[in-house]
């Protein structure tokens, strides 16, 4: 017979309380931190202000979009959920505002910032667009200022490696166009140094992943250099296998690791490697020790000024049942190749200089980390679901979500215990932010009252607040006005 585990309830009474209850008590910590760094002050000074006293300051729109992502971290959250947030007095108190704009107002503000707000209609029903004349440029300025400043603050933990990648953002809105994947959407170009996003540019879907990639990488390098961090290594996938990227790295004495396209010239170079030049290596992977058959050869491509090395990995092609494929009329084995183009010195037998092919492959494989960061930018930070049908407004939104990602990384470093350092944004939000709480404000002081079963979080909250109060300093403010827009390559 099982134990009696039921709680007796004879009746239920329903009432309303004046206490401010919130399901995300940790939201107030992040807002307090961003206020301490001067981020919202910078937002209001850079972005255009409303034309009347009845309008909201730019920081209110930024807070609304940040809260939308943090309160609904597990899926695509449409702008309409901002209306739900605005009804909660506790959410408003956590954000430090008296009122939140409605979802339509937030959408209009994104379009206004992008200069694509509909302000009228001509006789032939053609829409007349308006908005802030330089709103998109100012948002660009805000993002790259924050990215560079955060990079400077976290510079001690950076290794000088720039990872660049392009990624499709699928959609079926009016601004989406056909991409090389046979689907409609937009193309994003993202550059990372460690966890910090240095570039977050959005283009129409009919742009290729390699579109002006040399100029985009150059923009990331200049941004990092301006903030005291030199880029020593550039890594990218096959989109960067272009003469412009290779020449730029060679001329600047930077190492590059680029996935090579398997074009006809590369295939001939792989086939020309002698059998005795293929060597067996054991490589440490996340799943244990794996065997690799690797070799290296010298290669060049049209437009490159110097030859470079190709580190080649080969595998035997097998049928689905594991047997060797039948090649009628051929006695040779069938192979599949993967190639890494690099200007790294490849170690040869009897030499102590350079890296072995296995070490070069291992150095390039770290690029998979940035591919995960791209996925996190799209899913965790919400950049993978664009909210409007206007490209310029979506660019504004991507800048804001990239800022959230960067600021959150800095918040983890400066305010949270080291155990949270490698956790993704949704995981951290669920563990520390989506906490049922009671918020009370008395005499300009806020009390966050956690339930007793979560009392183990009280020391963590207190540690974060102590760090905000004693250690966090304001982000460096630039002396000049708009400057990054002349440095960052953009299509239009």
Buried (B, 14 or more C-beta within 10 A) or exposed (E): EEEEEEEEEEEEEEEEEEEBBBBBBBBBBBBBBBBBBBBBBBBEEBBBEEEEEEEBBBBBBBBBBBBBBBBBBEEEBEBBBBBEBBEBBBBBBBBBBEEBBBBEBBBBBBBBBBBBBEEEEEEEEEEEBBBBEBBBBBBBBBBBBBBBBBBBBBBEEBEBBBBBBBBBBBBEBEBBBEBEEEEBBBBBBBBBBBBBBBBBBBBBBBBEBBBBBBBBBBBBBBBBEBBEBEBEBBBBBBBBBBBBBBBBBBEBEBBBBBBBBBEEBBEEBBEEBEEEEBBEBEBEEEEEEEEBBBBBBEBBBEEBEEEBBBBBBBEEEEEEEEEEEEEEEEEEEEBEBBBBBBBBEBBEEEEEEBBBBBBBBBBBBBBEBBBEBBEBBBBBBBBBBBBBBBBBBBBBBBBBBBBBBBBBBBBBBBBBEEEBEEBBBBEBBBBBBBBEBBBBEEEEEBEBEBEEEEEEBEEBBEEBBEBBEEEBEEBEEBEEEBEBBEEBBBEE
